[in-house]
Amino acid sequence: MPARAFNTVIVRAAAGRSAELGERLQQIAQCVRSTPGCLSYAVQRDALDTDVWTVSGQWVGAEQLNEHFTLPALQGFIELTSQHLARGLDFDH
């Protein structure tokens, strides 16, 4: 059995747009959850800094993790900054 793979994205909301950002992140996550090999894909708002959101994914293996980067739904992360919903993204995989 291949080793599980994980990815995390920390997203900081633009001023006054945190709730809207959270809704958009949930939409992206909903699309990704149905991807083959996805074990979980969660969105969580930071309890202390409500402008910070964490998106984390767990995958059957590295191959499935890498394949998910090509999904059209992930274009949504790029759009977050162009739509001025987010002012920063930090990817870790």
Secondary structure, 3 states (H helix, E strand, C coil): CCCCEEEEEEEEECCCCHHHHHHHHHHHHHHHHCCCCEEEEEEEECCCCCCEEEEEEEECCHHHHHHHCCCHHHHHHHHHHHCCCEEEEEEEC
